[in-house]
Amino acid sequence: MGVFRTTVTRAADTRHEEALVERVRAALVDGVEPDDRTAAVIGLLVGPFGDGLVPLP
């Protein structure tokens, strides 16, 4: 809508993001037990009611 000005800064090294996406996919798709941090990220992505408000890339 263009009401608020935003600035996006992209990381030069995206390995951390790729690793996180792989861990989340492994837990959700392959049934691998997630570590505590990955489980917390999944909780944020899925939402409190499991309605999947944020799609995985």
N, C-alpha and C positions, 0 to 999 in steps of 0.2 A: 504494500500500500504506500510505501515511501514516506510515512509520517515521521519515523525515527531514523536518524542517520546511524549506520552501523559500520564497524570496521572488522574485517576478518583477517586473522593472521594464521597462515598455514605453516605447519611444521615442515622443516626441510627434510627431516628424517621421520618417516611414517612407520617404522618397524614396530613401535610400541602399539600403534593402532591396529596394525595387521595382526599382531600377536593376541591382542585382546579380542578381536573379532573371531579369530580361530578358536580361542578358549571358549567363547560364548557359543559359537556354532557346535563345538564338540559336546558341550553340556546339553544344549537344546536338541540337536539333531542326532548325535551319536550316543547320547545317554551317559557320557563320561561324567563322573562326580566332579562338580566344580570346586575350586578352592574358595576360601572365604571372600576374597575380593571379587572374583568372578561372579559368585552368587549374589553379592550386593549389586553389581552392575546389572545382572539379569533382573533383579527385583526392581530396579529403576526403569529398565526398558519395558518390562512386562506390565508393570503397574500393580496396584494393590488388589485388583480384582481379576487379574490374569487376562485382561482384555487386549493386551498387545498394542498399546497406543503408539509405540515407536517401532517401525519395521527395521529389521536387520539389513545392513547393506549387502 
